[in-house]
Amino acid sequence: MKLKPVKYLRGELAVPGDKSISHRGVMFGSLAKGTTEIHNFLEGADCLSTIACFRSMGIEISQESDFVRVCGKGLHGLSAPSEPLYCGNSGTTMRLLSGILAPQPFETVLTGDASIQKRPMRRVIEPLSRMGADIQSVNGNDCAPLHICGRPLAGIACHSRVASAQVKSAILLAGLYADGETVVTEPQRSRNHTELMLKHFGADIRSEGTRVTIAPSPELFGSRIIVPGDISSAVYFIAAGLILPGSEILIKNVGINPTRAGLLEVCEKMGAHIQLLNPSHNTAEPTADLLVSSCSLKAAVIEGDIIPTMIDELPTVALMACFAEGTTVIRDAAELKVKESNRIAIMTENLRAMGADVTETEDGMIIHGGRPLHGAMINTHNDHRIAMTFAIAALAAEGETELLDADCVRISYPGFYDDLDRLSVVL
Ligand code: S3P
């Protein structure tokens, strides 16, 4: 796909439903008794992979005109799939499913695309095995495919070395079926959508700081869920709105759960003033409309506890830093190396190709802002967040940019280029 610079972005949009919450709605709805209705469900490829997996285990899921209906069969209602479960590109599907499948009375294989077969699974294999699970990496490399032979599990107390909501959620979901309480602690607090939704579905779960405790549940109960707009999709329009002079964008109904909204704090630190209008709640999740206007950005140091609250937004913040005055340092973000691509290496390589002054570090990037960007050939490595970040970079660069495999945005934001086009005012 070829992209040309634009003058600015103007107008109003509603970004698609949150990916993390959409996945959980399908998963927990399948494990609950009764019907779950998921409104504003994200029809992205990752969440469709989750739907396909649960359909293969006997759950009836229908896509109605304005919601998804999941006819849950209770905690013990899944049936053995006849084929390996294909998780596509989705880490959330694979890791949360490992926790759900470990205690089931059947065998399964979890597999997915080339990217997911390279991502680390030891982080779920190890704690689930401590609970008594029989879960093996088929190729012995701690990656997918994973072979899971369901077994009764024991409740444990475990500390995850990484702040990862996928790891935490896998353990908590296995804990629903364990013979006693399960406690998970993590170095920093990761997103808490699992805790909020499981509580909403009737689970006995409580959080204190970085520690979450779950008791085995007799049953979960289906419910109506309204999914907020995804802040990880809003970030592309926030970045465009901030760096293209003359822009003004109203992004409606965005999820601003504090465990996800580190981006807003960092924008403030970089000198941007994003107004939060109409604060509200969708199910258990806080939301607001975000009013973004262009401004001059300044550099910031981004590190520590805030990193897990904006991990998926960091590539786009690295782009914003190219337009900021001074040197931005991103550190404590080694997790970026094990996402859909190595996002530290790929961001550095592509930003440099566009003329930016960026250095890759072990756990982040150092970005000297202020150098103008020029168009380039961008290899997205089929990573949706890289593609969307460079689509925004292209709007603010001089000359033409070519994005390879640009359609990978279907993973989390199928209508991305249409929304971008609609808001763009051309030069
Ligand atoms: C997610 C958690 C994060 C995030 C991913 C979605 C989730 O991953 O990067 O896009 O839905 O729980 P980690 O748990 O690996 O940090």
Residues whose N, C-alpha, C, O or C-beta is under 5 A from the ligand:
A	BS01	S3P	S20 T92 A163 S164 A165 Q166 V167 I311 D312
